[in-house]
Amino acid sequence: FASDRATKYKEEGNRFYEFKKYRNAIIAYTEGIKQRCSDPTLNAVLFCNRATSNYYLGNYRSALRDCGL
């Protein structure tokens, strides 16, 4: 199921984020987004988390894009 896989990628990304490994976190969150799960809340969290990781790396345009602006 897509939502199960997306959740696993979110948790993996969160572990990377916790250790300030933002590039790896972005990769994990992106894989979660690629699962195209039907849970809008989970998708929002994945985009928000990826935006935050991009922000901390100074990737401001990518962060803004993930926020839907």
N, C-alpha and C positions, 0 to 999 in steps of 0.2 A: 504494500500500500504506500502511496506517495506521501501521505501525511506522516507515517511512521519513519520513512527514510528522511524526510525533511526535518523531523524532530531530532533524529540522530545527528544530522549535520549541524543543526542549531546547537545541540549540546557540545559537539566537538568544537565548534567555533567559540562557544562560551569558555571552554577550557583554555583554548589558545589566548583568548582575550584576557582572561584572568592573569596569565603570565606575560601579558603585554606583547604577545607574538601576533601583532595585528595583521601582517600579511597572510599568515596561515589562517587566521580567523576569517579574513575576507574570502579566501578560497573555500573554506567550509560553508560559510553563509551562502556563497554563490551556488555551490552544489545543492544546498537546500532549496534555493529559489528555483533552480532548474528542475526540481521534482514536480513543479506545478501542482501542488496539492490544493485541495478545494477549501481549506480552512483559511479564511481571510485574516484572522488574527495571527496565525502562525506566519503567514506570508508577510504581514506588516512587521512582525518582530524581526524576521530575517532581514528585511530591507533596512529597518531601523538600526539593527546591530551592525550591519555592513556599513551603513552611513557613519556610525560612530567610529568604527575601526578606520575607515578612510579619513575621517576628520583628524584622528590622532596621528596619522601618517602625513598629514598636510595635503591630502588629495581632496581639496575643498569642492571642486566641480563634481567629482564622483559622489561625494557625500550629498551635495545638493540634489543631484539627479536621483539618488535613492530616496530622497524625501519627497519626490514628486514635484519639485519646483522648476 
